[in-house]
Amino acid sequence: MSYCWVLPLCLLSSRFVLSDNQKRLFEKLSMYCDKYAEQIPVTFVLGFYVTLVVNRWWNQFVNLPWPDRLMFHISSCVQGKDEYGRLLRRTMVRYVNLTSLLIFRSVSTAVCKRFPTMDHVVEAGVCSAKFD
């Protein structure tokens, strides 16, 4: 998009703003850039850029915390079929869900729109008002 603005600006400035010496210098610079632009193909540069962007996005996706594994560990490590064990597992899973929500809130615009402030998180019942 910026290319659509920069190219006409350069062309107009080279035609109407520059003096004759500056025009010749600009023409030499253009020919120099054109000569070396053939050595590195544009498709190679675009492929490199797309690879860089996709790898960055993929690394962010892979590093997102998924609470499933941690919940399986909690259910297998916190022993007890009594009320205390059940409440402890439930509380830990709630903390994991709250942590995931807070992380997704800083990453995802959809989650940030759903929970713009901590008050909205409290209203949804994910945490209590004593979050300090």
Buried (B, 14 or more C-beta within 10 A) or exposed (E): EEEEEEEEEEEEEBEEEBEEEEEEEBEEEEEEEEEEEEEEEEEEEEEEEEEEEEEEEEEEEEEEEEBEEBBEEBEEEBEEEEEEEEEBBEEBBEBBBBEBBBEBBEEEEEBEEBBEEBEEBBEEEBBEEEEE
